[in-house]
Amino acid sequence: MNQQEHLQRGNILWESSRMFLPEHKQALLHRKQEIKKVEKPELDEQEWQEIGIIVFDSLKHELDVKVIYWNDGFFHELVGIIDKVDLHLKRIKIRIGEDIDFIAIDCLKTIVRMG
């Protein structure tokens, strides 16, 4: 066997090791997402007071607010009107146009007035 044939055969031998299975790709993507996750925020008393004032204003005057909240390791934003605060279920109800969304109170990061 000459040098050229040996190199070609060698490449064929290792060709399968370069294969990337869909399961491997999915696992890598999942791992990248896991690394980006952040911890659930812990707010102090002053932050809760500020959120309470803004929530009350939105409830009373139907003002738009931007809600930044934590869910499963990531922060998300919604813009809408606070429709209800359910202390029993520990969540707020937000009206976003015709849609309704619920956010757990203990997942809130901040609420900001939009107007």
N, C-alpha and C positions, 0 to 999 in steps of 0.2 A: 504494500500500500504506500503510495507516495504522499508527500506532505499535503498537497491540495486535497486529496481524498480524505485524509485524516482530519483536516480542519472542518470539512463539510460534515463528516460523520459526527464530529464532536459537537458541532452546533445543533445537530438534530437531537443528540442525546439530551441536551439541556433546554431544548425548545419548550418542553412542557413546563419547566419550572418558571418560565416567564408568564405563564397563563395566570390571569387574575380572575378568580371566580366571583360571581355576583355576590355570594355570601361574604367574601372577604371585603369587597367594596362596601357593602352595606354595613359591615362591622366597623370599618374605618370611619365611615360617615357618622355612624352612631357615636363612636368614640370622640370624634371631633366636637359633636354637639354636647356630649357630656362634659368635656373640658371647659366649654364656654359657659356652663351653668353658674349662676350666682346664688348665694344664700338668701333666704327669705329675709326681708328687712325687719329690723326691730326699731320702732319709733319711740321717741321719748314723749313725755307729757306735753311739752310745748307743741310738738309736731301734731299730736292728736287734737289739741285745742284749735290749732289753725285749720286742720282738716274739718273739724266740727263746725266752725264758723262758716266755712265755704259751703259745706254740705247744707247747712241750714238756709243760707242765702239762695242756693240753687233750688231747694225744696219750696221755699216761700215765694220766690220771685220768678221761678222757672228760667233760671239763667244757665247758659251753657258752661260746662266745666270740662277740663281735660283731666282724666283720671289715669294715673300711672300706677299699675299694679303688678304684682309678682304672680307668676303661675308656672309651676313645674320647672323652676330654675331660670326663668327668663322674665324680663320686664316687658309689659305691653301697654299700649295707650288706647284710650277711648275718649271720644268727645261726645257729650250728650248732656241731658238734664237729669239730675237726681230726682227720681220719682218716689222713692220710699227708702226708709232705713228700717230694716227688720232686725231688732236687737235679739229677738228670740232665736232666729236662725243665723244671726251674726253675719248679715250680708246687706249690701245696698243694691237697690234696683235702679238701673240707669236706662233712660229712654233715649235711643239713638234714632231719630227720625221716627219711623214706624216700628222699629225693632226694639226689643227689650233685652237687656243683659243683666246678669247678677254677678256681683263680685264679693268674695268673702272679705269682711272688714279687716281681718288680721293679715290679709295679703296686700293691703293698700301701701303704696310708697308715698304718694302725694296726690293732692287734688288742687288744680290751679283754675282760677277764674279765666274765662275766655273773653269777656267783654269789658 
